[in-house]
């Protein structure tokens, strides 16, 4: 059956078309500037205050722990220090070490800083070098010669080696030579030096002993001395040699006044006598030479007091030769006048 279009449409009808409902628009607000909101200064201050002052005890403890851990970690690192270690020698009985000795070497130790910081180089024993069977040549210093404390090791040794050379040991009897220094008081001098014992035995390398004829004492001072004396004084053998037995001797030093001979030229001769007019006489020669001999101090004193004269009396009329009279010279002084006589001539 054919449905009529009009009936179908009429029965169902046409749905009216939906009308779109418009939503009212919100009022347009002024646009805000683009960017972060303004900072609140009060909030920043509160944050800083909290960061520094809130839980102060915990924060301080954290810092202390951090520093402690840092120091402990760094203390565990190995470091190095250099110390001095003495060297001793064991020598053969029939030979002498003639090469230069090393009294000490420089040793570099490595270990934790906490151990090194409290280390004392006196904890290390001397290095003992046994040369009893060593040939001439180089010897090496090795780490096993050094007994290091626990936790420390030897990093280096300087110098690493030394040269050794030997000579046959010898002994010889030589004279003792007293040594003096300074000067005694003016007018005195040394007349004798006597050592007791006069000879001593000296031991050492053969080439040194064979070249030695005497061994000196330490210096004996003569300053301000006027009298003889005895000194106990030590001997000073050359380096590399030693005195067998006692190294002290007794030295007798004898002092005496110095004897001299002094020549005095152009000493005038004077006329001596009561009632004598020296202007009426001529003396030929008017000056003579005098030789004084004796102790220096007495001679020097005599030079100041010496006087030469000839005796003249009123009764003397003619020319004559006269003996020279010496005055002002102390006893013990020898005097010689040249010439011994002078010619005395009256003036007319």
CORCORSUL-V424414 format. One record per residue. N is the residue number from 1. D_CENTER is the distance of its C-alpha to the mean C-alpha in Angstrom with 1 decimal. Layout:
BEGIN
N_D_CENTER / N_D_CENTER
END
This chain:
BEGIN
1_146.8 / 2_145.4 / 3_143.4 / 4_144.2 / 5_141.1 / 6_142.4 / 7_142.9 / 8_139.5 / 9_137.8 / 10_140.1 / 11_139.5 / 12_135.7 / 13_135.3 / 14_132.1 / 15_128.9 / 16_128.1 / 17_124.9 / 18_121.7 / 19_120.8 / 20_117.0 / 21_115.8 / 22_113.3 / 23_110.4 / 24_109.8 / 25_106.5 / 26_103.8 / 27_103.2 / 28_100.5 / 29_97.3 / 30_95.0 / 31_92.2 / 32_88.7 / 33_85.7 / 34_83.8 / 35_80.2 / 36_78.3 / 37_79.5 / 38_77.7 / 39_74.7 / 40_75.0 / 41_72.1 / 42_72.7 / 43_72.5 / 44_69.1 / 45_67.7 / 46_69.0 / 47_67.5 / 48_64.0 / 49_64.3 / 50_65.3 / 51_62.6 / 52_59.8 / 53_61.2 / 54_63.7 / 55_62.2 / 56_58.8 / 57_57.8 / 58_58.5 / 59_56.8 / 60_53.6 / 61_53.6 / 62_54.1 / 63_51.0 / 64_48.9 / 65_50.2 / 66_49.5 / 67_45.9 / 68_45.4 / 69_47.0 / 70_44.8 / 71_41.5 / 72_42.8 / 73_43.7 / 74_40.3 / 75_38.4 / 76_40.2 / 77_38.7 / 78_36.1 / 79_32.6 / 80_29.4 / 81_25.8 / 82_22.9 / 83_21.0 / 84_18.8 / 85_20.7 / 86_19.7 / 87_21.6 / 88_23.4 / 89_25.8 / 90_29.2 / 91_29.7 / 92_33.1 / 93_34.0 / 94_35.3 / 95_32.5 / 96_28.8 / 97_26.5 / 98_25.3 / 99_23.9 / 100_20.4 / 101_19.9 / 102_18.7 / 103_17.0 / 104_17.8 / 105_19.9 / 106_20.5 / 107_23.9 / 108_26.0 / 109_28.5 / 110_31.8 / 111_34.1 / 112_35.7 / 113_33.6 / 114_34.9 / 115_33.4 / 116_30.1 / 117_29.6 / 118_29.5 / 119_27.7 / 120_24.7 / 121_22.7 / 122_23.0 / 123_26.6 / 124_26.0 / 125_26.1 / 126_24.1 / 127_25.7 / 128_27.6 / 129_28.3 / 130_31.2 / 131_31.2 / 132_34.1 / 133_36.5 / 134_34.3 / 135_35.3 / 136_33.0 / 137_32.1 / 138_30.6 / 139_30.2 / 140_30.2 / 141_28.4 / 142_31.2 / 143_31.7 / 144_33.8 / 145_30.8 / 146_29.5 / 147_31.5 / 148_31.3 / 149_32.9 / 150_36.4 / 151_36.7 / 152_33.5 / 153_33.4 / 154_30.9 / 155_31.0 / 156_28.6 / 157_25.9 / 158_23.2 / 159_23.2 / 160_26.8 / 161_26.8 / 162_25.2 / 163_26.9 / 164_27.6 / 165_29.0 / 166_30.4 / 167_31.6 / 168_34.0 / 169_32.7 / 170_33.8 / 171_33.9 / 172_34.6 / 173_35.2 / 174_33.2 / 175_33.1 / 176_30.6 / 177_29.3 / 178_28.1 / 179_25.4 / 180_25.8 / 181_24.0 / 182_25.5 / 183_29.2 / 184_31.8 / 185_34.1 / 186_36.2 / 187_39.1 / 188_37.6 / 189_36.2 / 190_35.3 / 191_38.4 / 192_37.2 / 193_34.2 / 194_35.3 / 195_33.3 / 196_35.0 / 197_35.1 / 198_35.3 / 199_34.5 / 200_32.6 / 201_32.7 / 202_29.8 / 203_29.8 / 204_28.3 / 205_29.2 / 206_32.3 / 207_31.2 / 208_28.2 / 209_30.4 / 210_33.2 / 211_31.1 / 212_29.9 / 213_32.0 / 214_30.0 / 215_26.9 / 216_25.0 / 217_24.1 / 218_21.1 / 219_21.7 / 220_24.5 / 221_24.6 / 222_28.0 / 223_27.5 / 224_30.6 / 225_32.4 / 226_36.2 / 227_37.2 / 228_36.6 / 229_34.4 / 230_33.1 / 231_29.5 / 232_28.4 / 233_25.4 / 234_23.5 / 235_23.8 / 236_21.0 / 237_22.7 / 238_21.4 / 239_19.5 / 240_22.1 / 241_24.4 / 242_25.1 / 243_27.4 / 244_30.5 / 245_31.2 / 246_29.5 / 247_26.4 / 248_27.2 / 249_29.8 / 250_31.6 / 251_31.5 / 252_34.3 / 253_33.7 / 254_37.0 / 255_37.2 / 256_40.4 / 257_41.7 / 258_41.4 / 259_44.8 / 260_45.6 / 261_48.7 / 262_49.1 / 263_52.0 / 264_53.4 / 265_55.8 / 266_58.6 / 267_59.1 / 268_62.4 / 269_65.3 / 270_67.3 / 271_70.9 / 272_71.4 / 273_74.7 / 274_77.0 / 275_79.0 / 276_77.5 / 277_77.3 / 278_74.4 / 279_75.9 / 280_78.8 / 281_76.8 / 282_74.8 / 283_72.0 / 284_71.2 / 285_68.3 / 286_67.0 / 287_63.3 / 288_62.0 / 289_58.8 / 290_57.2 / 291_54.8 / 292_52.8 / 293_51.1 / 294_49.2 / 295_46.0 / 296_44.0 / 297_44.1 / 298_47.8 / 299_48.5 / 300_46.7 / 301_48.8 / 302_51.9 / 303_51.4 / 304_52.0 / 305_55.1 / 306_56.8 / 307_60.4 / 308_63.1 / 309_66.8 / 310_70.4 / 311_73.3 / 312_76.3 / 313_79.5 / 314_82.4 / 315_84.6 / 316_82.6 / 317_84.7 / 318_84.0 / 319_81.1 / 320_79.1 / 321_75.8 / 322_73.6 / 323_70.7 / 324_67.4 / 325_66.3 / 326_62.6 / 327_61.5 / 328_58.2 / 329_56.3 / 330_55.1 / 331_56.0 / 332_53.9 / 333_53.5 / 334_55.4 / 335_57.4 / 336_59.2 / 337_61.2 / 338_62.4 / 339_65.3 / 340_66.4 / 341_69.7 / 342_70.7 / 343_74.2 / 344_75.7 / 345_78.4 / 346_80.6 / 347_81.3 / 348_85.0
END
